[in-house]
């Protein structure tokens, strides 16, 4: 669970996010969110130019049935496991900087597998540190990275993805230790 400060996203006196069904039991919300976002993930993801607007559209697509703020950057400070993510006032400029780097690097295209994995590791680690949404960052990151990998000619074999290993790799990358994330992405890309 995320730690947040003065969180208007939650029902008063709880850490349950306000949602379209007004579910106030955390287990019910988690089950609903998982079911709906899994179904949305099987649909074609929004097309775009692999920029910020595209990234936001993917989040909106996945979470539109759950949260009214789907696709909008968060306005509160959040942390997880004692690690603070980018403060909300810096999300937009950090996203602009990160996606400008992605664009300048030709969206990780025209790279061999190793070059793609290196660039994808850096991009994903930086994106995770920004954590622009109140909820759903990991699923949005994975969906966007899947599209990016496909376009770059290095599709991800998601059937091989171990969610717990991915979580541990993302936590380690938050502390600048990207070896686990790099190895995971290497294993998921086609040879």
TAGI-V971214 format. One record per pair of residues at least 4 apart in sequence whose C-alpha atoms are under 8 Angstrom apart, sorted by the first residue. I is the first residue (numbers start at 0). J is the second residue. Records with the same first field share a line. If there is no record, write none. Layout:
BEGIN
I->J, J
END
This chain:
BEGIN
0->79
1->77, 78, 79, 80
2->77, 78, 79
3->75, 76, 77, 78
4->75, 76, 77
5->75
6->75
7->11
8->16, 17, 133
9->13, 14, 15, 16, 17
10->14, 15, 16, 17, 23
15->23, 24, 25, 28
16->23
17->21, 22, 23, 66
18->22, 28, 65, 66, 67
19->64, 65, 66, 67
20->65
22->27, 28
23->27, 28
24->28
25->29
26->30
27->31
28->32
29->33
30->34
31->35, 65
32->36, 62, 65
33->37
34->38
35->39, 61, 62, 64, 65
36->40, 61, 62
37->41
38->42
39->60, 61
40->44, 61, 142
44->57, 60
45->53, 56, 57, 60
46->53
47->52, 53
48->53
49->53, 54, 106, 147
50->54, 98, 102
51->55, 94, 95, 98
52->56
53->57
54->58, 139, 143
55->59, 70, 71
56->60, 70
57->61, 70, 139, 142, 143
58->62, 63, 69, 70, 135, 136, 139
59->63, 69, 70, 71
60->69, 70
61->139
62->66, 69, 70, 135
63->67, 68, 69, 70
65->69
70->132
71->132
72->87, 90, 131, 132, 133
73->87, 131, 132, 133
74->87, 88
75->86, 87, 133
76->83, 84, 85, 86, 87
77->83, 84, 86, 133
78->82, 83, 84
79->83, 84
84->128, 129, 130
85->89, 90, 128, 129, 130, 131
86->90
87->91, 131
89->93
90->94, 129, 131
91->95
92->96
93->97, 129
94->98, 126, 129
95->99
96->100
97->101, 122, 125, 126
98->102
99->103
100->104
101->105, 106, 107, 122
102->106
104->108
105->109
106->147, 151
107->114, 115, 118, 119, 147, 151
108->115, 150, 151, 152
109->151
110->114, 115, 151
111->115
112->116, 153, 185, 188, 189, 190
113->117, 185
114->118
115->119, 151, 153
116->120, 181, 184, 185, 188
117->121, 181
118->122
119->123, 144, 184
120->124, 177, 180, 181, 184
121->125, 177
122->126
123->127, 140, 144
124->128, 169, 172, 173, 177
125->129
126->130, 140
127->136, 137, 140, 169, 173
128->173
130->136
131->136
132->136
135->139
136->140
137->141
138->142
139->143
140->144
141->145
142->146
143->147
144->148
145->149, 154, 155
146->150
147->151
148->152, 153, 154, 155
149->153, 154, 155
150->154
153->188, 189, 190
154->187, 188, 189
155->184, 187, 188, 189
156->160, 187, 188, 189
157->187
159->187
160->164, 165, 187
161->165
162->166
163->167
164->168, 183
165->169, 180, 183
166->170
167->171, 179
168->172, 177, 178, 179, 180, 183
169->173, 180
170->174
171->175, 176, 177, 179, 180
172->176, 177, 178, 179, 180
177->181
178->182
179->183
180->184
181->185
182->186
183->187
184->188
END
